[in-house]
Amino acid sequence: GMKFVGPFVLMVYKIIVGDMLRFLLIYSVFVLGFAEAFYVIFHSCEMAEKKYQEEHGLHPDDHYTG
């Protein structure tokens, strides 16, 4: 029974090394792209908030208590 196991082990190894490596590479490109996009979006929101606070004479530590 052990003779027939060898080809299956090689097949699984080729799947893991080939297909999973390709998948992880493509997946990482998309994840890094989305991470960069969110960084840019949130960074621009922080800059807009600071500009708004400066224009309206608000201190960044002031909070609305109403």
N, C-alpha and C positions, 0 to 999 in steps of 0.2 A: 503494500500500500504506500510505501514512502517514495517510490519512483514517480508516482503521479502528483506528488505534492510540489515538486521542484518547479514545474512550469507555472503553477498557480502563484507560488511565492514570487517568481520573477515578474509575472504579470501585475501583481499588486504593487510590487516595488516600482515598476515602470509607471504605473498610474500615479502613485504618490509623488514620485520625483518629477515626472513630466507635467501632468495635468495640474497637480496642486501647486507646483512652483509657478506655473503660468497664471493660475487663478490668483495666488497671493500677490504676484507682481501687479496684475491689473487692478486688483482690489486695493492695494496700497496706493496706486496712482489716484484712484477716485477718492479714497479717504483723505489723502493729503490735499487734494484739490478742494474738497469740501471744508476741510479744516482751515485752509488759507482763506477761503471765501468768508467763513464765519468770523475769522480774525479781522478781516478788512471791514466787514459790516459792523461788528461791535466796536472796533476802534473808531470808526467814523461817527458812531452814535455817541461815544464818550467825548469826542472833540466837539460835536454839535452841542452837547449838554453844557460843556465848559463855556463855549461861546455864548450860549443863551444866558447862562448865569452871569457872565461878565457884562453883557448888554443890559441886563435888568438889575444889576447891582446886588445880586444874591451871592452869599458866601457858600462854597461847596458843602460846608458842614451844616448849613441851615436845613431844618426839616419842617415840613408843614405840620402843625399841631392841631388842626381844626377838625 
